[in-house]
Amino acid sequence: MARLREETRVKERALNDKLAKIHKSVAASPFMDAVGGTGGPGTGRSWRMTR
């Protein structure tokens, strides 16, 4: 059981690293700059505030 938990932690860490790279590439894209970084109509929030 301990081995399974450790395997899960390792795979979860790798997945989190991949997701962080994707998030970084999307957040830094020219598209997000063009959009203006808003959270959407009526939210009053910027996507930059949620980083």
ZITA-V802371 format. One record per backbone hydrogen bond with DSSP energy under -0.5 kcal/mol. CO is the residue of the C=O (numbers start at 1). NH is the residue of the N-H. E is the energy in kcal/mol with one decimal. If there is no record, write none. Layout:
# ZITA-V802371
CO	NH	E
CO	NH	E
This chain:
# ZITA-V802371
1	5	-2.1
2	6	-2.3
3	7	-2.6
4	8	-2.3
5	9	-2.3
6	10	-2.4
7	11	-2.5
8	12	-2.7
9	13	-2.5
10	14	-2.1
11	15	-2.4
12	16	-2.6
13	17	-2.1
14	18	-2.1
15	19	-2.7
16	20	-2.2
17	21	-1.9
18	22	-2.1
19	23	-2.8
20	24	-2.5
21	25	-2.2
22	26	-2.2
23	27	-2.8
24	28	-1.6
26	29	-1.2
29	33	-1.3
30	34	-2.4
31	35	-2.2
32	36	-1.3
32	37	-0.9
37	47	-1.8
37	48	-0.6
40	43	-1.6
40	44	-0.5
45	39	-2.7
46	49	-1.2
46	50	-0.5
47	50	-0.9
48	51	-0.8
